[in-house]
Amino acid sequence: MFRQLSVWLPNKPGMLKNLCDLLLEHDIEIRALTVANSAEYSLLLLLVDKSDECIDILDKNNYSNSAEMVLAVKLKSDHNTKGLQEIAKVLGGNNINIEYIYSTLVKNEALLILRVDDNEKAIEVLKNDGFILEERESI
């Protein structure tokens, strides 16, 4: 599992650049990113290489943020749709809800980042079905 950071930014020009400047200043690399926005705010979901340090920096610089654990699952298929279907079948068949999902590429490996309603059960059923979960300390 990985610690995913949620960062709320005002939906204004330059806000993302300012966040990137701060991360670069502290040598923090973004490994995965997805964004949802509204009229006033954008919500960035980030996986970074130094999550503890990043949280401290965000807090010290008054960025509204939170953290939660997510799963990173390697696709069994070379076809993204088939890989997603296989994961959804295993989790759905075991009554585990996928709350959201996004993808990233790390060292030429496609990973699906999953937020589910029961991490421990999801890990168990995915491993039992032959899926490989990324378990490094940092992504």
N, C-alpha and C positions, 0 to 999 in steps of 0.2 A: 504494500500500500504506500501511497505517497500523500504528503500533505499538499493540498491544493489551496492556494490563496485566492480569496475573493477581494477585489479592490473596486470601490465605487469612485468614479471620476465624474465631475461635472461634464455634461455633454456640450463642451465648448472647444473651439480651436486651440491647439497647443497643450491641452491637458495630458494627452498620451505622450507627447514629446517630453514634457516635463518629468513624467514618471520614468520614461526610458533614460533620461539624463541622470536621474537619481540612481537607478539601478546600475548604469554604466560606471558612475562615479565610485560605486562600491563593488565593482567587478561581479555583479550578479547577472547570470544568464537566464533568459526565458527559454524553457524547453518545450512548453506547449502553451497555447493561448486560444481562448475563444471569448467572444464578446457578445453581450446582449445589451440593447440600449432602449431607452425611453426618451421622452421629450427633454427631460432634465438631466438624467444620469446615464452613464454607461457602466455596466458591470463587467469587469474583466475577471475571468477565471484563469489562473496562472499556475503552471508548474515551473519552479525555478530550481537552480542547482544548489542554492543555500537558503532553504526556507526559514530557518530560525533567524538568521541574520537579516533576511529580507523583512520579516515581520517587525523586528526591532527598528529597522530603518523607516518602514512605513509609519509605525507608531510615532517615532521621534519627529517625523515630518508631517504629522497630522493628516495622513491618508486614512480614510475610513476603510477598514479591512476586517476580514475574519478568515478562519482556516478550518478545513475539514478533510477527512481522509477519503481518498478515491482509489480505485483499482486501475491498474494498467495491464491490459491483456493483449498478448501477441495473437495476431490472426493466424488461424490454422490454414487458411486458404490463401492463394495468391489473388483471389477475386474478393474485393472489398465487400460487395453485397452478400456474397455467400458467407464470408467470415462473420459479418454482422448478423446474418440470419442464424448461423450456428450458435452464436453467443445468446441471442435473444430466445432461441428455442430452449436452450438449457436453463437459462434463468427463469423464463416464463413458465416452463414445465415444472419448476420447483417453487413456484409462487413467489419469486423475487422480482420486485419492480425495479426497472431501470428508470431512475429519476431524470437523468440526462446523460448524454454521451457526446464525446468529440474525439477527434483522432490527431495523432502526431506521428512524426517520423523521427526516430532516434537511431543513429548509427545504421541507417538503411533498413531498419525494422519498423514495420507499421504497428503502432500500438493504438488500441482503443482505450480511452480514459472514461471510466464509468463511475457514476455516483449511483449507488443502489440503496435500497432500504434496509439491507442486512448484509454488511460487508463479510462477516465471518462465514455465514451460510453460503454466500456467493463464492467465496474463495474455495470452500470445500467442494461445492458441486462443479465448479469450473475445473478444478484440478482433477476430480474424479472422472471428468469427461475428456481429459487429456489436454486441456488448455494450459498454456504456460503463462503464468503471471510474472510480470517484471517485479523483482524484489530487491533491486539495488537500493542503497540508502538515498541516492539522488539520481535524478533522471538527466 
